[in-house]
Amino acid sequence: MSWLKSVIGTEKTVIAMCHFRALPGDPSFDASKGMSWVIDRAYDDLTALQNGGVDAVMFSNEFSMPYLTKVKPETSAAMARIIGQLMTEIRVPYGVNVLWDPVASFDLAMAVDALFIREIFTGAYASDFGVWNTNVGETIRHQQRIGAGKVKTLFNIVPEAAVYLGNRDIQSIAKSTVFNNRPDALCVSGLTAGSKTDSATLKLVKDTVPNTVVLANTGVCLENVEEQLSIADGCVTATHFKKDGIFENFVDGDRVARFMDKVRSIRQ
């Protein structure tokens, strides 16, 4: 039994993303609608996800595009306000993801009592954001300094819109990441949000680190969830839950319910 059972309540876990609309400071933020509109839309999405039966929720600033690897204070402050106002409505375990800043993610997790974070903790990449470096040693020391030792760490080892600098295969990356950093889970992704996680890559990672939780991180949908969960310990799902399966849309509760019905049949 993995920590998914004790922390979230089930194996073959479905973690649903609750995507916040653009926030103050983001290029797409609509000042005329203000934060109240952003909070209302987050409430609507959270309600649809929970009513649809997801196991857990992860809040992220998904519409803060283009992303920063060190976010501005106004982003973390806005996210803390939204989650704080939603707190009485949250009925499932939850985590946070401040794209793409692991230190800010730990800070937010502690401010809102989140149980887990997902981030790019390790590696150096050529990406859409330029040359992207990390400092996992400093990040994990920050985790300990602020008392966040119990916050579970979901390491994204195949970052979206990025390629590892250096000729390393996915098995080597998975093995050394687990050996050096003791992550609570490894996330395997496709190219972008909504892009299917390659099943062969997913299997290579799981076979390499069988005692570590491995999650399919993008592109899991009703048509492929049985295949993906036959390999992975769980999945992080977002785009499929939105109206017509379109990333920019809001959550469609009927799509969530159908997906979760399928997942429950797989678990039996």
Disulfide bonds with the S-S distance in Angstrom:
none
